[in-house]
Amino acid sequence: MLRILSAGSTLHGLRACAPQFEQAAGRCEIATDHGHNILEKVKRGEAPPDIVVLPADMIDELAARGLAHGKTTLGKVGIGGVVREGSWTPDIGTMEALRAALAAADAVLLTRAPTGDHLLDVVGRLGLAEKLVKRIERFDTSSRLNLALAARSGHALGFGPETEIRAGTGVRWIGDVPDEIQIALPYAAAMLVASRETAAAERLLALLTTAPIRAAFARTGVRF
């Protein structure tokens, strides 16, 4: 069985392609964790999977350490806004509009991931730190953020990776944050040197470069 371990932002694209993966490479197990957790586990040699899908710089680090090879570039995942389905639709497309939307929000929901830290810094840069200090809520994952947002009323505004927002239920993607503060992380896949499923892993990595698979990833919010 081919074991694939993915950061959250590419998980939904992988799951959407699972039937094609199994047809090409045999039975596959797709699991997820925070990217930094995956990186550290692989570096420690803790029950390594066969393939990892991570931000490209993490793949490069594993390759430099002699732990991974066969880097296969995927697309980029940007960050944007999310609201409860059926609630308001604030404009966040410019810095001025984003500032107004943040100021008007009943609550601002961010993850504890690096993108959440980045957006917390943006709140400060916009001069809203004091105004929003009691309105900001942090969540360990985008999935938990989506669940919390879907369950509340009012004009709450959340932010996270596009792929994870689009996978949520009861929430709606409202667009990218402005280019000035956008972080569109490039993602890649690679086979771990410790893998015993070399042939199957190579077939799957090759499949990731095909048009149908990339189209499936694009539908989840990965951009090419």
KAPEBEL-V319269 format. One line per field, one symbol per residue. psi: psi as a letter, one per 40 degrees, with the letter a starting at -180 (. if undefined). burial: + if it has 16 or more other ideal C-beta (glycine too) atoms within 10 Angstrom, else -. A space follows every 50 residues. Layout:
psi: ???
burial: ???
//
This chain:
psi: hhhhhiiddeddddddedddddddeahihhiiiidddddddddefhgiad hihiidddddddddefeiifhhhaaihiiaihihheaigiheeidddddd dddeidihhiieiddddddddddddefedddedeehhiididdddddddd eiaagihiiaidddddeiheihheiiiiddeihghhiiiihideiefddd dddddddeeidddddddddeehh.
burial: -+++++++++++++--+--++--++--+-+-++-+--++-++-----+++ ++++++-++-+++---++-+-+-+++++++++++--+--+-++-+--++- ++--+-+++++-+-++-+++-++--+-+---+--++--+-+++-++-+++ -----+++++++++++++--++++-++---+---+-+++++++-+-+--+ +++++-++----++-++--+++--
//
